[in-house]
Amino acid sequence: VQLQASGGGLVQAGGSLRLSCAASGITFSNYFMAWFRQAPGKEREFIAAISRSGGSTYYADSVKGRFTISRVNAENMVYLQMNNLKPEDTAVYYCAADYESGHPGYTKSYFGTPGVYDYWGQGTLVTVSS
């Protein structure tokens, strides 16, 4: 199983980036997908998630209205479009896959927790300059 994240880089505040995550070795459409980020000296935090079909999306309050998560099951890809970036968005961004999340009864308090995820990408660094 491999999740390959890409698309990070250096951008000025107010700019945009699009992160990509390519999945292999799993039946992608069976997995709930999410993006997390981790800034230096901080814990890994939930950013966004998307249901298996792509019909439902979930966001952290800190990025709502600025970030958009999407997926293309036919291509085994999940994306994170990040607009109006701020210096506080600087972090390593990780994609993650979970088999259980998204089923009835699995709330944001569950899928917002890094420890429940089955697979992780290697991370891609996003740096936002002021």
N, C-alpha and C positions, 0 to 999 in steps of 0.2 A: 504494500500500500504506500502510495506517495501522494502528498499534497505539495505542490510547487507554487509558492507565492512569488509574485513579481510585480514590478511597476512602481516601486518606491523611488525616492529621489529627493533632491533639494528643490524647494519651491518657496517663493515669497508669500508672505501673508496675503490672503485674499485670492490666491491662486487655486488651481485644481490639479488633482491627480486621479488616475484610475488604476486601482490595484486589481490584479488578476490572480486566480488560484486554479491551477489545473490538477484534477484528481485522476489517479490511476490505481488499478488494483482493487477497486470497490465497485459495486453497482450503485453508481452515483445517485440515481433517482431515489434510492432507498434511504438516503442520508439527509438529515437536517444539517444545514451548513451555517457557519457563523464566522465573524471576524472579531478578534480581540486585539488589544494593543498593550504594550508594556513600555513605559517610560523609565529612564534610569532611576534606580532607587525606589521604584513604585511596584505595586502588585499588578499582575495582568488583569485588565479590565475588559468587560464585555462592551462591544461597540454596536454590532448589528447581527441579525440572524434572519434566515429565510427558510420557509417550509419546503418540503420535498417537491411540491408542485410549483413552487414559486408564488403561490397565491397569497401567502401571508408573510409579512415582514415585521421585524421588531427592531427598535433602536434604543440606544441609551439616550437619556435626555440631553447629554452634552453634544450629541451630533445630530439630533433630530432636526430635519429641515435643511441640513447641509450635506449629509451623506445618504447615498442610496445603494442598497444591496440588491443584486439581481443574480440570476443563474440561467444557464442554458444547458439543460440536461442532455440534450443530444450531443453536446460537445464536452461534457464533463467539466464545465467551467462555472465558477462563481466569481462575481465582480464586486468591487466596492468603489463607487464613484464618489469622490470627495471634493466638495466645492467650498469656497469661502474658507479656506484653511487658515488656522490660527497657530501661533507659536506653541500653544499648549497641546496641539495635536501631534507634536513631535514625539515619535515613539517607534518601536519596532512593531509592525503589524503582522498578525498571524491569522491564517485561516484554519478552521477546525471542522471536523465532521463527527456527528453523533447519530447513532442508530435509533436511540430511544426518544430523544426530544421531539416535540411536535405532535406526539400522539396525545389523545385526550387525557387531561390531568397533569400534563407536564407544563408547568407555568414558567414564566420568565425567571422566577427565583431559582428554578432548576437549570434551565439552559443558559442562564447568565453566569453559571459557575464553571470555571475552567476545568475543574477536576472531572466533570461528567463526560467530557469529550473523548471519543475513541481514538481519533487521529489528529495530528497537528502538522502544519507546514513548517518550514524552516524559518519563516519570518522575512519581512522586507522592511528596510529602514525608510521612514519618512521624516524629513527634517524641514521644518517651516521656519523661515527666517523672518524677523520683524522689520 
